[in-house]
């Protein structure tokens, strides 16, 4: 979740977008005359709330030719007011217009220059607005009646939410880097409160809603959200911002969340019940609506890859899926096996080529079928692959057991006793460029060489591998452990240890100990790991000194550990740069058992080598 214009600025630096249009197979429009138009207006919802929208039309189209529209609904200001005024369009918008699409940007209700207030982020009212906006766009004189939704981060979630109450005019959706299960994907992953979102993002969005986020640039200054064209004296903007004072405050509301049922989620889009619209509860609806979707996520971006896999494996909605090695938004490469300044792969041009290859046939009335496929990148091997099933063909589970001497190996311990103690280090953190910080501002993901913090963690490491080993999917960790406190956090990091000692971060997983109960209930979506409901009824304190089973999945990854490298599990009890401290007082001491009576292990999803064909050219997958 981050301010979209920061991502756009990064994209502009990475490529010349004009190259995009030399890549398409045939012209979309026969250019003859200029009938372009840009305007900013209010449109009214059924409950009389007015939403601010910007309309941009292609500058050159056939007279009388109607065009398809891409719609972005945001809570990050659809447009900025600057001093001095900036007349240049957003280059991404220009690229879309040159492709022959109209672009409509909307301030979600209760944000920007729109009226209304917000009882929640991803609110029920906001979700219902989407169909009305699509209907409005579809009947405009310049519209061919086909509307697609698109967006990154929060805007990506609104792009997907439009499917759940879809207008007949909604022909396709491109949700990029979204949060699938709002509780466990982003607010409270593993039951740990995510301060990056609850505090930093909460304070950021509150400032946005007060129209109070000045921003200095080299040649201009952002002074606030841009008013609509008719609002010359900004009287309407002042009225709208005044209504935002009733918005929910994210920091206040979520600072005390522990259990899933501390949050109200909408179960459907009808009725008066208020709640958060979380995509994980609406996948059956998405299947029934049959709106083609193109979902993107990253192995290195919070939980976005897990959400893509849950959608892919858990439903039959018409969709295609991409998971790459990127930051939040794919403006930077986050592959830990490449230099920190590596150029993003695929380039922004190639990303948009694939997006338009997906969109064009649906937006121009074609009836082509859509095969459900996942395109994913395997780090270390550095190849793109495709699959129609998950887990992919050739996948099996390989256990690596914790043993004495901080060893991790394929042989189960055979001694009757054996344990390692770890005193939680509350000064440990993953820094300002982690998979969680990129959610806030779209910055790089770079953990650096993790050997420098090894002494703050409890490490178990394999011998160097004799052959390459591919791990693709959700690793699972099972601990037999005790604690000196009734609550705490366990964070497990999967790492690659190179022959020269370099330690690369691959992925991580989390569990607050009060949530350790493994449920026999059916999960609402595929999770590929022990199921924790995170409900209050299943919460239970640890009994100090008593061993308990603690089992949870790490976030998914796809990586090849090369011959001569070793695999490491590093265990922490806190990440000061991301999560709220648990417990708030006292310093837990954990005892991890590793003996024949109490076995602790990592279960890795290993894929037989050669099972999945790969290519280093992203666009080869879309031929």
PAPAKOL-181484 format. One record per residue (C-alpha): residue in three letters; x, y, z. Coordinates in steps of 0.2 Angstrom, whole numbers, padded with zeros to 4 digits, always signed. Example, Ala and Ser with C-alpha at 12.3 -4.5 7.8 and 13.67 -1.06 7.14 Angstrom:
ALA+0062-0022+0039 SER+0068-0005+0036 
***
This chain:
UNK+0000+0000+0000 UNK+0008+0016-0006 UNK+0006+0032-0015 UNK+0004+0027-0033 UNK+0013+0042-0040 UNK+0029+0037-0032 UNK+0028+0020-0041 UNK+0024+0029-0058 UNK+0040+0041-0056 UNK+0050+0025-0054 UNK+0043+0017-0069 UNK+0047+0032-0080 UNK+0065+0031-0075 UNK+0066+0013-0080 UNK+0060+0014-0098 UNK+0054+0023-0113 UNK+0036+0019-0114 UNK+0034+0023-0132 UNK+0043+0006-0136 UNK+0027-0002-0129 UNK+0017+0002-0145 UNK+0029-0005-0157 UNK+0027-0022-0148 UNK+0008-0024-0152 UNK+0004-0036-0166 UNK-0009-0024-0175 UNK-0016-0007-0173 UNK-0030-0005-0162 UNK-0037+0011-0169 UNK-0036+0019-0187 UNK-0030+0036-0182 UNK-0038+0050-0192 UNK-0044+0065-0182 UNK-0041+0072-0165 UNK-0056+0072-0153 UNK-0046+0071-0137 UNK-0053+0078-0120 UNK-0048+0079-0102 UNK-0060+0084-0088 UNK-0062+0082-0070 UNK-0080+0081-0063 UNK-0092+0074-0050 UNK-0103+0060-0053 UNK-0117+0055-0040 UNK-0119+0038-0032 UNK-0137+0032-0028 UNK-0135+0038-0010 UNK-0131+0055-0016 UNK-0112+0055-0012 UNK-0102+0063-0025 UNK-0086+0055-0032 UNK-0072+0065-0040 UNK-0066+0058-0057 UNK-0054+0062-0070 UNK-0057+0058-0088 UNK-0044+0057-0101 UNK-0048+0052-0119 UNK-0036+0047-0133 UNK-0030+0062-0143 UNK-0033+0054-0160 UNK-0047+0043-0164 UNK-0059+0040-0179 UNK-0073+0053-0178 UNK-0087+0043-0170 UNK-0076+0029-0164 UNK-0080+0023-0147 UNK-0066+0017-0136 UNK-0064+0005-0121 UNK-0060+0012-0104 UNK-0048+0007-0090 UNK-0054+0013-0073 UNK-0043+0016-0057 UNK-0051+0019-0041 UNK-0039+0025-0027 UNK-0038+0031-0010 UNK-0022+0040-0014 UNK-0029+0055-0023 UNK-0033+0053-0041 UNK-0023+0069-0045 UNK-0012+0082-0036 UNK-0013+0100-0036 UNK+0004+0108-0038 UNK+0013+0125-0037 UNK+0017+0129-0051 UNK+0004+0119-0060 UNK+0011+0104-0069 UNK+0003+0102-0087 UNK+0012+0085-0092 UNK+0001+0070-0090 UNK+0006+0055-0081 UNK+0017+0045-0093 UNK+0008+0029-0089 UNK-0009+0037-0093 UNK-0001+0043-0109 UNK+0004+0026-0114 UNK-0013+0019-0111 UNK-0021+0033-0121 UNK-0009+0030-0135 UNK-0015+0012-0135 UNK-0032+0018-0139 UNK-0040+0017-0121 UNK-0049+0030-0111 UNK-0043+0032-0093 UNK-0054+0036-0079 UNK-0047+0039-0061 UNK-0058+0040-0046 UNK-0056+0046-0028 UNK-0064+0033-0018 UNK-0078+0039-0007 UNK-0072+0048+0009 UNK-0055+0052+0001 UNK-0047+0065-0010 UNK-0060+0077-0018 UNK-0074+0065-0016 UNK-0088+0067-0003 UNK-0093+0055+0010 UNK-0084+0046+0024 UNK-0076+0029+0027 UNK-0082+0017+0040 UNK-0068+0005+0034 UNK-0054+0003+0022 UNK-0060-0008+0008 UNK-0078-0003+0014 UNK-0094-0011+0008 UNK-0100+0006+0002 UNK-0084+0008-0008 UNK-0086-0009-0016 UNK-0104-0005-0021 UNK-0099+0011-0029 UNK-0088+0002-0041 UNK-0103-0005-0051 UNK-0111+0012-0052 UNK-0095+0020-0059 UNK-0093+0006-0072 UNK-0111+0008-0077 UNK-0109+0027-0079 UNK-0093+0025-0089 UNK-0101+0012-0101 UNK-0115+0024-0107 UNK-0104+0039-0111 UNK-0104+0045-0129 UNK-0085+0041-0130 UNK-0087+0023-0123 UNK-0088+0007-0133 UNK-0097+0000-0117 UNK-0082-0010-0112 UNK-0073-0006-0095 UNK-0058-0014-0087 UNK-0052-0011-0069 UNK-0033-0009-0065 UNK-0022-0004-0051 UNK-0008-0008-0039 UNK-0009-0011-0021 UNK-0025-0003-0013 UNK-0030+0002-0031 UNK-0027-0016-0036 UNK-0039-0022-0022 UNK-0053-0010-0029 UNK-0049-0017-0046 UNK-0053-0035-0040 UNK-0068-0029-0028 UNK-0077-0023-0044 UNK-0079-0041-0049 UNK-0089-0046-0034 UNK-0104-0035-0039 UNK-0099-0034-0057 UNK-0108-0022-0069 UNK-0112-0031-0086 UNK-0100-0018-0093 UNK-0085-0024-0083 UNK-0075-0035-0096 UNK-0059-0038-0087 UNK-0049-0034-0071 UNK-0030-0032-0068 UNK-0027-0032-0049 UNK-0008-0030-0046 UNK+0000-0033-0029 UNK-0015-0035-0019 UNK-0019-0041-0001 UNK-0030-0057-0002 UNK-0035-0060+0016 UNK-0034-0043+0024 UNK-0032-0050+0042 UNK-0018-0062+0039 UNK-0010-0055+0023 UNK-0006-0038+0029 UNK-0014-0031+0045 UNK-0009-0046+0057 UNK+0001-0059+0048 UNK+0003-0074+0058 UNK-0006-0065+0072 UNK+0007-0051+0074 UNK+0002-0033+0072 UNK+0010-0025+0057 UNK+0016-0008+0063 UNK+0021-0003+0045 UNK+0003-0003+0041 UNK-0006+0000+0057 UNK+0005+0015+0062 UNK+0014+0021+0047 UNK+0001+0018+0034 UNK-0013+0023+0046 UNK-0005+0040+0049 UNK-0001+0043+0031 UNK-0019+0039+0025 UNK-0026+0050+0039 UNK-0015+0065+0033 UNK-0021+0061+0015 UNK-0039+0062+0020 UNK-0036+0079+0029 UNK-0029+0085+0012 UNK-0013+0088+0022 UNK+0002+0080+0014 UNK+0013+0093+0006 UNK+0027+0086-0005 UNK+0042+0095-0011 UNK+0049+0091-0029 UNK+0064+0099-0038 UNK+0053+0110-0049 UNK+0036+0111-0040 UNK+0027+0108-0024 UNK+0012+0097-0021 UNK-0001+0107-0011 UNK-0015+0094-0010 UNK-0028+0084-0020 UNK-0034+0093-0036 UNK-0051+0100-0036 UNK-0063+0096-0050 UNK-0064+0109-0064 UNK-0080+0117-0058 UNK-0073+0120-0041 UNK-0063+0136-0045 UNK-0064+0143-0027 UNK-0061+0125-0019 UNK-0077+0127-0009 UNK-0083+0110-0014 UNK-0066+0102-0010 UNK-0067+0110+0008 UNK-0085+0103+0010 UNK-0078+0085+0005 UNK-0063+0086+0016 UNK-0074+0091+0030 UNK-0084+0075+0028 UNK-0068+0065+0029 UNK-0067+0069+0047 UNK-0079+0055+0051 UNK-0067+0042+0043 UNK-0061+0027+0053 UNK-0044+0030+0060 UNK-0033+0014+0055 UNK-0020+0017+0068 UNK-0033+0018+0082 UNK-0045+0004+0076 UNK-0031-0009+0073 UNK-0019-0006+0087 UNK-0028-0018+0098 UNK-0032-0031+0086 UNK-0027-0049+0091 UNK-0040-0061+0084 UNK-0048-0062+0067 UNK-0065-0059+0075 UNK-0059-0042+0082 UNK-0061-0036+0064 UNK-0078-0036+0055 UNK-0078-0043+0038 UNK-0092-0041+0025 UNK-0099-0058+0021 UNK-0108-0052+0005 UNK-0112-0036-0004 UNK-0130-0035+0001 UNK-0139-0028+0017 UNK-0134-0015+0029 UNK-0120-0024+0039 UNK-0104-0014+0038 UNK-0087-0023+0036 UNK-0071-0024+0026 UNK-0072-0032+0009 UNK-0058-0045+0009 UNK-0056-0055-0007 UNK-0053-0071+0002 UNK-0072-0072+0006 UNK-0078-0068-0011 UNK-0069-0081-0023 UNK-0085-0091-0026 UNK-0093-0074-0031 UNK-0078-0071-0043 UNK-0080-0088-0051 UNK-0099-0085-0054 UNK-0096-0068-0061 UNK-0084-0074-0074 UNK-0075-0058-0076 UNK-0057-0062-0083 UNK-0044-0056-0071 UNK-0025-0055-0072 UNK-0017-0056-0055 UNK+0001-0051-0051 UNK+0011-0054-0035 UNK+0029-0056-0029 UNK+0039-0069-0019 UNK+0047-0054-0010 UNK+0032-0042-0007 UNK+0023-0046+0009 UNK+0010-0059+0006 UNK+0005-0055-0012 UNK+0012-0071-0019 UNK+0002-0082-0006 UNK-0014-0073-0012 UNK-0010-0076-0030 UNK-0008-0095-0026 UNK-0023-0096-0015 UNK-0034-0089-0030 UNK-0025-0100-0043 UNK-0027-0116-0033 UNK-0044-0112-0025 UNK-0056-0108-0038 UNK-0061-0109-0056 UNK-0063-0090-0060 UNK-0057-0086-0078 UNK-0040-0079-0074 UNK-0021-0079-0077 UNK-0008-0076-0063 UNK+0010-0070-0062 UNK+0022-0071-0048 UNK+0040-0063-0050 UNK+0055-0057-0039 UNK+0050-0039-0037 UNK+0046-0025-0025 UNK+0029-0019-0022 UNK+0023-0014-0039 UNK+0037-0022-0049 UNK+0047-0006-0052 UNK+0063-0014-0044 UNK+0070-0031-0045 UNK+0071-0040-0028 UNK+0080-0056-0033 UNK+0092-0059-0019 UNK+0104-0068-0031 UNK+0106-0052-0042 UNK+0115-0036-0038 UNK+0105-0023-0028 UNK+0105-0011-0043 UNK+0099-0025-0056 UNK+0087-0019-0069 UNK+0069-0025-0066 UNK+0065-0041-0076 UNK+0054-0040-0085 UNK+0055-0022-0090 UNK+0041-0010-0087 UNK+0038-0010-0106 UNK+0037-0029-0106 UNK+0025-0029-0091 UNK+0013-0018-0100 UNK+0014-0028-0116 UNK+0008-0043-0107 UNK-0006-0033-0098 UNK-0012-0027-0115 UNK-0010-0044-0123 UNK-0022-0050-0109 UNK-0034-0035-0110 UNK-0036-0031-0129 UNK-0047-0045-0134 UNK-0059-0043-0120 UNK-0060-0025-0121 UNK-0064-0025-0140 UNK-0078-0038-0139 UNK-0068-0054-0143 UNK-0074-0070-0136 UNK-0058-0079-0134 UNK-0056-0092-0121 UNK-0044-0090-0106 UNK-0034-0104-0099 UNK-0031-0103-0080 UNK-0012-0103-0079 UNK+0001-0097-0067 UNK+0018-0089-0073 UNK+0031-0089-0060 UNK+0050-0085-0058 UNK+0062-0097-0050 UNK+0076-0087-0041 UNK+0093-0094-0041 UNK+0089-0103-0057 UNK+0083-0086-0064 UNK+0070-0094-0076 UNK+0052-0090-0079 UNK+0040-0105-0079 UNK+0022-0109-0082 UNK+0010-0122-0074 UNK-0009-0126-0074 UNK-0008-0135-0057 UNK-0002-0131-0040 UNK+0009-0137-0032 UNK+0018-0139-0049 UNK+0022-0156-0056 UNK+0036-0165-0048 UNK+0033-0158-0031 UNK+0036-0168-0015 UNK+0039-0164+0003 UNK+0057-0166+0010 UNK+0060-0164+0029 UNK+0076-0157+0037 UNK+0077-0161+0055 UNK+0084-0150+0069 UNK+0099-0158+0077 UNK+0112-0154+0090 UNK+0125-0142+0086 UNK+0113-0131+0076 UNK+0113-0143+0062 UNK+0098-0146+0050 UNK+0098-0163+0041 UNK+0088-0176+0033 UNK+0091-0189+0047 UNK+0079-0188+0062 UNK+0088-0186+0079 UNK+0089-0203+0088 UNK+0094-0197+0105 UNK+0082-0197+0120 UNK+0086-0179+0124 UNK+0092-0163+0115 UNK+0086-0145+0115 UNK+0093-0128+0111 UNK+0088-0112+0121 UNK+0085-0095+0114 UNK+0083-0079+0123 UNK+0072-0067+0112 UNK+0082-0052+0106 UNK+0070-0037+0104 UNK+0084-0027+0095 UNK+0083-0038+0080 UNK+0075-0031+0064 UNK+0075-0033+0046 UNK+0078-0015+0042 UNK+0070-0002+0031 UNK+0070-0011+0014 UNK+0061-0027+0019 UNK+0046-0036+0011 UNK+0035-0026+0023 UNK+0042-0009+0021 UNK+0040-0010+0002 UNK+0021-0011+0005 UNK+0021+0007+0012 UNK+0031+0016-0001 UNK+0035+0005-0016 UNK+0054+0005-0012 UNK+0067-0008-0015 UNK+0068-0025-0006 UNK+0085-0028-0001 UNK+0090-0038+0015 UNK+0109-0037+0011 UNK+0120-0050+0019 UNK+0111-0058+0034 UNK+0127-0065+0042 UNK+0129-0049+0051 UNK+0114-0052+0062 UNK+0116-0071+0064 UNK+0121-0069+0082 UNK+0104-0061+0086 UNK+0095-0077+0079 UNK+0094-0095+0083 UNK+0101-0104+0067 UNK+0100-0122+0061 UNK+0110-0125+0045 UNK+0112-0140+0033 UNK+0128-0146+0026 UNK+0132-0139+0009 UNK+0121-0147-0004 UNK+0129-0160-0016 UNK+0117-0156-0030 UNK+0105-0141-0035 UNK+0089-0141-0025 UNK+0073-0132-0030 UNK+0061-0127-0017 UNK+0044-0120-0024 UNK+0029-0117-0013 UNK+0026-0115+0005 UNK+0039-0122+0017 UNK+0032-0127+0034 UNK+0041-0127+0050 UNK+0036-0138+0065 UNK+0043-0134+0082 UNK+0042-0144+0098 UNK+0045-0129+0110 UNK+0042-0121+0127 UNK+0043-0103+0133 UNK+0046-0094+0149 UNK+0031-0083+0145 UNK+0012-0086+0141 UNK+0014-0077+0124 UNK+0027-0073+0111 UNK+0031-0072+0093 UNK+0040-0085+0082 UNK+0047-0079+0066 UNK+0056-0091+0055 UNK+0068-0085+0041 UNK+0073-0097+0026 UNK+0090-0092+0020 UNK+0103-0098+0008 UNK+0121-0099+0014 UNK+0134-0097+0001 UNK+0151-0105+0001 UNK+0159-0088+0005 UNK+0148-0086+0020 UNK+0135-0074+0012 UNK+0118-0076+0019 UNK+0103-0072+0008 UNK+0085-0070+0014 UNK+0073-0081+0004 UNK+0057-0080+0014 UNK+0049-0079+0031 UNK+0034-0085+0041 UNK+0026-0080+0058 UNK+0015-0086+0072 UNK+0010-0078+0088 UNK+0010-0091+0101 UNK-0008-0089+0107 UNK-0013-0094+0089 UNK-0004-0110+0089 UNK-0019-0122+0089 UNK-0020-0131+0073 UNK-0038-0132+0067 UNK-0047-0147+0060 UNK-0060-0135+0052 UNK-0059-0132+0033 UNK-0050-0117+0028 UNK-0059-0104+0017 UNK-0046-0105+0004 UNK-0030-0116+0000 UNK-0016-0113+0013 UNK-0004-0128+0010 UNK+0000-0128+0028 UNK-0007-0131+0046 UNK-0023-0121+0047 UNK-0024-0108+0061 UNK-0041-0099+0062 UNK-0034-0085+0073 UNK-0052-0084+0081 UNK-0054-0080+0099 UNK-0061-0097+0103 UNK-0045-0105+0098 UNK-0033-0094+0107 UNK-0024-0101+0121 UNK-0009-0095+0132 UNK+0007-0105+0133 UNK+0010-0114+0150 UNK+0027-0108+0155 UNK+0040-0122+0154 UNK+0028-0134+0145 UNK+0032-0141+0128 UNK+0019-0137+0114 UNK+0018-0140+0096 UNK+0020-0124+0086 UNK+0018-0127+0067 UNK+0016-0114+0053 UNK+0020-0110+0035 UNK+0032-0098+0028 UNK+0027-0087+0014 UNK+0029-0096-0003 UNK+0045-0095-0013 UNK+0052-0102-0029 UNK+0071-0104-0028 UNK+0085-0116-0033 UNK+0099-0118-0019 UNK+0114-0122-0029 UNK+0127-0136-0026 UNK+0139-0131-0013 UNK+0126-0119-0004 UNK+0118-0123+0012 UNK+0100-0120+0018 UNK+0097-0112+0035 UNK+0082-0109+0046 UNK+0085-0094+0057 UNK+0072-0091+0072 UNK+0068-0075+0080 UNK+0055-0069+0092 UNK+0054-0051+0086 UNK+0056-0039+0071 UNK+0058-0022+0078 UNK+0056-0014+0061 UNK+0039-0022+0057 UNK+0029-0030+0071 UNK+0022-0024+0088 UNK+0032-0032+0102 UNK+0025-0048+0110 UNK+0024-0049+0125 UNK+0024-0031+0129 UNK+0034-0034+0145 UNK+0047-0047+0149 UNK+0060-0057+0139 UNK+0055-0074+0134 UNK+0067-0088+0133 UNK+0062-0102+0121 UNK+0068-0120+0121 UNK+0067-0129+0105 UNK+0067-0148+0107 UNK+0076-0159+0094 UNK+0076-0177+0100 UNK+0068-0193+0096 UNK+0053-0189+0108 UNK+0050-0171+0102 UNK+0055-0168+0084 UNK+0057-0151+0076 UNK+0059-0149+0058 UNK+0057-0139+0042 UNK+0047-0147+0028 UNK+0052-0140+0011 UNK+0042-0142-0005 UNK+0055-0149-0016 UNK+0052-0150-0035 UNK+0062-0163-0045 UNK+0074-0155-0057 UNK+0069-0154-0075 UNK+0050-0155-0071 UNK+0046-0137-0077 UNK+0053-0130-0093 UNK+0058-0112-0091 UNK+0064-0097-0101 UNK+0073-0081-0097 UNK+0062-0071-0108 UNK+0046-0066-0099 UNK+0036-0062-0115 UNK+0040-0080-0122 UNK+0027-0086-0109 UNK+0013-0076-0118 UNK+0015-0081-0136 
***
